[in-house]
Amino acid sequence: MKKIIFSILVAVFAISASAQKREINAHWCALGTSITWYNENVSTARGGFTKGYQTRVMEKLGFTKYTNKAVNGGNLSTALSQVIKADYYTIEHGINDWGQSIPVGTMDDYINNTKNGTFAAEYRRLIDRIYGMNPKAKIVLCTPRKGAGFAAVGGSNYLPENCNDPKNGIYLKEYADLICEIAAYEGIPVADFFSTGVGYRNIYDMSLNDSRRADGLVHDGVHPNDKSYQIMANVLIDALEKVLLD
């Protein structure tokens, strides 16, 4: 009798878990940095995390097709050549633009399509490229996850020690604020990674374990660990659900 009850409970839990997953007959293209790229390259982190945010999203939102077009080390301009035709797009950029001190620009650069190389101007080019591929595309913009440090042995930091400090006079928050402005202008949802889960006091606790880096880099406050990836997934799921079509 106990075995029967146990079997029934297992079946009920399995059905419940399955029911929580929403099946979506559509193609999701994820554009981004190494933070996004890592989802299909988990082994390179040598156990620093088990799965990226996209896999966690797919466990709740079952897109029939998903493509990772992130560029390891890429900035926003590198995403232009990665755009493929899809139904849904997510854009995770800003952290490398900050690390490479790319000028943020203004909303005028975006609105007027100035093509002057600023982050704002490149965002306009990217959005135009996506809508050129699919005029009915659904897009979610992601603010950059806070990052800090990230230095090679004996080398200088890629980013400031404090994620709230400027690099070459530019604050990461400036990129995040601009993304939110673009989203409001375009009527596009935002997955606000910048404001969720990571601050200067806990950034290293929410990032990869330095000793597990596969490429020799240490002091990694840039790439998420499992705790941080789950938070990112939760935030992105909420944003995606605002544009999902029945």
C-alpha positions in Angstrom: 0.0 0.0 0.0 2.8 2.4 0.9 4.5 1.7 -2.5 1.3 2.5 -4.3 0.8 5.8 -2.4 4.5 6.7 -3.1 4.0 6.0 -6.8 0.9 8.1 -6.9 2.7 11.0 -5.2 5.6 10.8 -7.6 3.2 10.8 -10.5 1.4 13.8 -9.1 4.6 15.7 -8.5 5.8 14.9 -12.1 2.5 16.1 -13.6 2.6 19.3 -11.5 6.2 20.1 -12.5 5.3 19.5 -16.2 2.2 21.7 -15.9 4.3 24.6 -14.7 6.3 24.6 -18.0 4.7 26.8 -20.7 5.3 25.4 -24.2 6.0 28.1 -26.8 5.9 27.3 -30.5 8.5 29.9 -31.4 12.3 30.5 -31.9 14.2 32.4 -29.2 17.6 34.0 -30.2 19.8 35.1 -27.3 22.3 37.8 -28.1 24.9 38.8 -25.5 28.3 38.6 -23.9 30.2 35.7 -22.3 27.6 35.8 -19.6 25.2 34.5 -22.2 27.8 32.5 -24.2 28.6 30.4 -21.1 25.2 28.6 -21.3 26.5 26.3 -24.0 30.0 26.3 -22.7 29.5 25.3 -19.0 32.5 23.0 -19.0 34.9 25.9 -19.5 34.1 27.2 -16.1 35.3 24.0 -14.4 32.4 23.5 -12.1 31.9 27.2 -11.3 28.2 26.8 -12.2 25.9 24.1 -13.6 23.8 25.9 -16.1 23.3 29.4 -17.5 20.2 31.6 -17.4 18.9 30.4 -20.8 18.6 26.8 -19.7 16.8 27.9 -16.6 14.4 30.0 -18.6 13.7 27.1 -21.0 12.8 24.9 -18.0 9.8 27.3 -17.5 9.2 28.6 -21.0 9.7 25.8 -23.5 10.5 27.5 -26.8 10.5 25.0 -29.6 13.8 26.4 -30.8 16.5 28.3 -29.0 19.8 29.7 -30.5 22.6 31.2 -28.5 24.3 33.9 -30.6 26.4 35.5 -27.9 30.0 36.5 -28.5 32.6 35.7 -25.8 34.2 39.0 -25.0 31.9 40.8 -27.4 30.5 44.3 -27.1 27.2 45.6 -28.5 28.6 46.2 -32.0 29.6 42.5 -32.3 25.9 41.5 -32.0 25.1 43.1 -35.3 26.6 40.2 -37.3 25.0 37.6 -35.0 21.4 38.5 -35.7 19.4 35.6 -37.3 15.7 35.4 -38.1 13.8 34.4 -35.0 10.5 35.2 -33.2 11.9 36.4 -29.8 15.2 38.1 -29.1 16.9 39.0 -25.8 19.9 41.4 -25.8 22.4 41.2 -22.9 25.1 43.8 -23.4 26.8 46.7 -21.7 29.3 45.1 -19.4 32.0 44.8 -22.1 31.1 48.2 -23.5 31.9 49.6 -20.1 35.1 47.5 -19.8 36.2 48.8 -23.2 35.2 52.4 -22.4 32.8 52.7 -25.3 31.0 56.1 -25.1 27.5 55.7 -23.8 26.0 58.4 -26.0 22.5 59.8 -25.7 18.9 59.1 -26.6 19.4 61.6 -29.4 22.0 59.3 -30.9 19.5 56.5 -30.8 16.5 58.4 -32.0 18.4 60.2 -34.8 20.3 57.0 -35.8 23.6 59.0 -35.8 25.8 55.9 -36.4 28.5 57.7 -34.4 29.8 54.5 -32.7 28.3 55.2 -29.3 26.5 52.6 -27.3 23.2 54.4 -28.0 23.9 54.5 -31.8 24.9 50.9 -31.9 21.7 49.9 -30.1 19.7 51.6 -32.8 21.5 49.7 -35.5 20.9 46.4 -33.6 17.2 47.0 -33.1 16.9 48.0 -36.7 18.7 44.9 -37.8 16.4 42.7 -35.7 13.2 44.3 -37.1 14.7 44.1 -40.6 14.9 40.3 -40.0 11.4 40.1 -38.5 9.2 43.1 -38.4 7.0 41.3 -35.9 9.8 40.3 -33.6 9.3 40.4 -29.8 12.4 41.8 -28.0 13.5 42.0 -24.4 16.3 44.3 -23.5 18.5 43.3 -20.6 20.5 45.8 -18.5 24.0 44.6 -17.7 24.7 42.5 -14.7 27.0 44.4 -12.3 30.6 43.3 -12.6 33.9 44.0 -11.0 37.6 43.1 -11.0 38.4 40.3 -13.5 42.1 40.4 -13.8 44.7 38.0 -15.2 47.5 36.8 -12.9 49.8 39.8 -12.4 47.7 42.0 -14.5 45.4 44.9 -13.9 41.7 44.7 -13.5 39.4 44.8 -16.5 36.8 46.6 -14.3 37.0 48.6 -11.1 37.0 46.8 -7.8 33.7 48.4 -6.9 31.0 47.9 -9.5 29.6 51.3 -8.6 32.9 53.1 -9.4 33.6 54.7 -12.9 36.0 53.3 -15.4 37.7 56.1 -17.4 35.0 58.4 -16.2 32.1 56.2 -17.2 29.7 54.4 -14.9 28.1 51.0 -15.7 24.8 52.5 -14.5 24.9 54.9 -17.5 24.6 52.0 -19.9 21.8 50.5 -17.8 19.9 53.8 -17.6 20.2 54.2 -21.4 18.8 50.7 -22.0 15.8 51.5 -19.9 15.3 54.7 -21.8 15.4 52.9 -25.2 13.0 50.3 -23.9 10.6 53.0 -22.8 10.9 54.7 -26.1 10.3 51.5 -28.1 7.7 50.0 -25.8 9.9 47.0 -25.1 10.1 45.2 -21.8 13.3 45.3 -19.7 15.0 42.4 -17.8 16.7 44.6 -15.2 19.8 42.5 -14.3 21.6 45.6 -13.1 19.2 46.3 -10.2 18.7 42.7 -9.1 20.7 40.4 -6.8 24.2 41.9 -7.1 25.8 44.8 -5.3 29.3 45.8 -4.4 29.2 43.9 -1.0 28.2 40.5 -2.5 29.4 40.6 -6.1 32.2 38.0 -5.6 29.8 35.7 -3.6 27.5 35.9 -6.6 30.2 35.3 -9.2 32.4 32.4 -10.4 34.9 30.9 -8.0 38.3 32.3 -9.0 40.2 29.0 -8.6 37.9 27.3 -11.1 38.6 29.6 -14.1 39.6 27.5 -17.1 41.5 30.3 -18.9 43.8 31.3 -16.1 41.9 34.5 -15.2 41.3 35.1 -11.5 39.4 37.6 -9.4 36.3 37.0 -11.4 33.5 39.3 -10.3 32.0 39.4 -13.8 30.6 36.0 -14.6 27.6 34.6 -12.6 27.5 31.5 -10.4 24.4 29.3 -10.0 22.8 31.7 -7.5 23.2 34.7 -9.8 22.2 32.8 -13.0 18.9 31.7 -11.3 18.1 35.3 -10.3 18.8 36.4 -13.9 16.5 33.7 -15.2 13.7 34.7 -12.9 14.0 38.3 -14.0 14.1 37.4 -17.7 11.1 35.0 -17.4 9.0 37.9 -15.9 10.1 40.2 -18.8 9.5 37.5 -21.5 6.0 36.8 -20.2 5.0 40.4 -21.0 5.6 39.8 -24.8 4.7 36.1 -25.2 1.9 35.4 -27.7 -0.7 32.7 -27.2 
